[in-house]
Structures are given as C-alpha cells and as structure tokens.
C-alpha cells in the first residue's frame, strides 16, 4: 500500500470529533491521520501529537476534561513506553506504561508531594521506597 504523504487535513467525524493536522492518502484513496495533528473529541478529550496508521503513535499529550493529563509515548492509541500521567487531584506517575497500565520502574508523587519509587504492575506497587532529597 503506497501512500501520498504531507496532506493537510481538517476533518469533522460523524460523532463530532475534530482532527486538524497531517495525513496521507492510501493507494485505494483512503485518507488517514499520519504525522503531527490535534484531535478533539466531542466529549472534550484532546490529543496533540504524532499519528501513524490513523492512530496515536509516537510522542503526544492527551488531556481529559477532568484535568487528567498524559504526556509521553503512545502505541496504537494506548499509553505505551515512557510517560507521565497527572491525575486531577495533582498526584502523578512518571515511568513506564504498557497498554495503558503502569508497568515497570516509575515514580509516584502523592498528594503531600512525597515521591515513591519502585516497580509498578497494573494497580500493584510492592516494595516502594520513599525518595528523600537532602
């Protein structure tokens, strides 16, 4: 499937989502998101970053109406790789993600500003250590 790249796209999807950015057209005429762009969903979720194969792939930032923000790497529309997720309450996880889940080494900053480091796996984080700055 050969692609014609570097198209500038401004598109409103039937569900009300909007995309502005770069794209390509496949050999069979289908226009896909590829390159840099911003998509805003009808519910207020905004993604600004890299696209490939019509999905969030690469580096980007996803902002939720709740105030939650993820900034980092994406693979096939999921948080995957190094990134930071800031919760609406100000707590924050920085580390590795695997298919939208905390996975591997990371740091969690709690509501008091204390930083906990260790290995994370889904909702579990056994053996966390308090990071002390002296």
PLY file of the C-alpha trace (Angstrom):
ply
format ascii 1.0
element vertex 134
property float x
property float y
property float z
element edge 133
property int vertex1
property int vertex2
end_header
0.00 0.00 0.00
1.79 3.12 -1.15
0.98 6.43 0.46
0.84 10.03 -0.65
2.03 11.94 2.42
2.05 15.52 3.63
-1.64 16.22 3.20
-3.09 18.93 5.44
-6.38 17.66 6.85
-9.25 19.38 8.62
-12.00 16.84 9.28
-15.09 16.57 11.46
-16.11 12.96 12.13
-19.79 11.90 12.23
-19.59 11.62 16.06
-18.47 15.26 16.35
-14.74 14.60 16.85
-12.45 17.06 15.02
-8.98 16.47 13.55
-6.58 19.13 12.28
-3.14 18.13 11.07
-1.15 16.00 8.69
-2.24 12.89 6.89
-1.80 10.67 3.89
-3.91 9.03 1.21
-3.50 5.29 0.60
-3.35 3.82 -2.90
-7.05 2.92 -2.63
-7.96 6.55 -1.80
-8.48 6.30 1.96
-7.30 9.37 3.90
-5.55 8.52 7.18
-4.03 10.54 10.03
-0.21 10.42 9.73
2.33 12.93 11.02
1.51 15.67 13.54
-2.01 16.68 14.43
-4.62 17.51 17.03
-7.87 15.66 17.61
-10.58 16.93 19.93
-13.39 14.56 20.83
-16.97 15.70 21.25
-16.58 14.83 24.97
-13.66 17.30 25.32
-10.68 14.92 25.27
-7.81 16.47 23.26
-4.78 14.68 21.80
-1.92 16.64 20.26
0.99 14.70 18.88
2.20 12.14 16.40
-0.04 9.88 14.33
0.75 6.82 12.22
-1.58 4.31 10.59
-4.58 6.52 11.61
-3.80 6.01 15.33
-1.99 7.83 18.12
1.55 6.50 17.64
4.68 8.27 18.90
5.01 11.21 21.27
1.96 13.18 22.33
-0.21 14.69 25.04
-3.75 13.58 25.90
-5.82 15.98 28.04
-9.09 14.91 29.67
-11.91 17.29 30.68
-11.41 16.09 34.29
-7.99 17.75 34.30
-6.05 14.48 33.97
-3.14 14.73 31.50
-0.91 12.05 29.96
2.25 13.17 28.20
4.59 10.63 26.67
4.70 7.80 24.18
1.71 6.13 22.53
1.33 2.90 20.57
-1.93 2.08 18.77
-3.99 4.64 20.75
-2.63 3.48 24.14
-0.11 4.85 26.66
2.92 2.70 25.90
6.54 3.47 26.79
7.89 6.34 28.90
5.40 8.92 30.06
3.80 10.96 32.84
0.18 10.72 33.96
-1.06 13.58 36.14
-4.33 12.85 37.96
-6.98 15.56 38.54
-6.00 15.68 42.25
-2.40 16.60 41.35
-0.87 13.21 42.11
1.42 12.00 39.35
3.07 8.86 37.98
6.20 9.10 35.83
7.63 5.93 34.38
6.90 3.11 32.01
3.47 2.25 30.62
2.36 -0.93 28.86
-1.00 -0.85 27.05
-2.44 1.97 29.24
-1.17 0.47 32.53
1.69 1.35 34.88
4.33 -1.27 34.16
7.93 -1.32 35.32
10.11 1.23 37.05
8.47 4.50 37.98
7.89 7.30 40.45
4.59 8.24 42.07
4.18 11.66 43.66
1.41 11.62 46.27
-0.89 14.46 47.36
1.63 15.61 50.01
4.39 15.88 47.40
6.23 12.78 48.62
7.88 10.79 45.82
7.68 6.98 45.91
9.92 4.94 43.61
9.90 1.29 42.63
8.37 -1.30 40.36
4.76 -0.91 39.29
2.48 -3.59 37.86
-1.11 -2.62 36.99
-2.61 -1.42 40.28
0.08 -3.00 42.47
3.39 -1.47 43.54
5.10 -3.69 46.07
8.25 -2.54 47.85
8.04 1.17 47.02
10.71 3.35 48.57
10.34 6.96 49.66
12.69 9.20 47.70
14.38 11.60 50.12
16.00 14.80 48.88
18.77 16.01 51.17
0 1
1 2
2 3
3 4
4 5
5 6
6 7
7 8
8 9
9 10
10 11
11 12
12 13
13 14
14 15
15 16
16 17
17 18
18 19
19 20
20 21
21 22
22 23
23 24
24 25
25 26
26 27
27 28
28 29
29 30
30 31
31 32
32 33
33 34
34 35
35 36
36 37
37 38
38 39
39 40
40 41
41 42
42 43
43 44
44 45
45 46
46 47
47 48
48 49
49 50
50 51
51 52
52 53
53 54
54 55
55 56
56 57
57 58
58 59
59 60
60 61
61 62
62 63
63 64
64 65
65 66
66 67
67 68
68 69
69 70
70 71
71 72
72 73
73 74
74 75
75 76
76 77
77 78
78 79
79 80
80 81
81 82
82 83
83 84
84 85
85 86
86 87
87 88
88 89
89 90
90 91
91 92
92 93
93 94
94 95
95 96
96 97
97 98
98 99
99 100
100 101
101 102
102 103
103 104
104 105
105 106
106 107
107 108
108 109
109 110
110 111
111 112
112 113
113 114
114 115
115 116
116 117
117 118
118 119
119 120
120 121
121 122
122 123
123 124
124 125
125 126
126 127
127 128
128 129
129 130
130 131
131 132
132 133
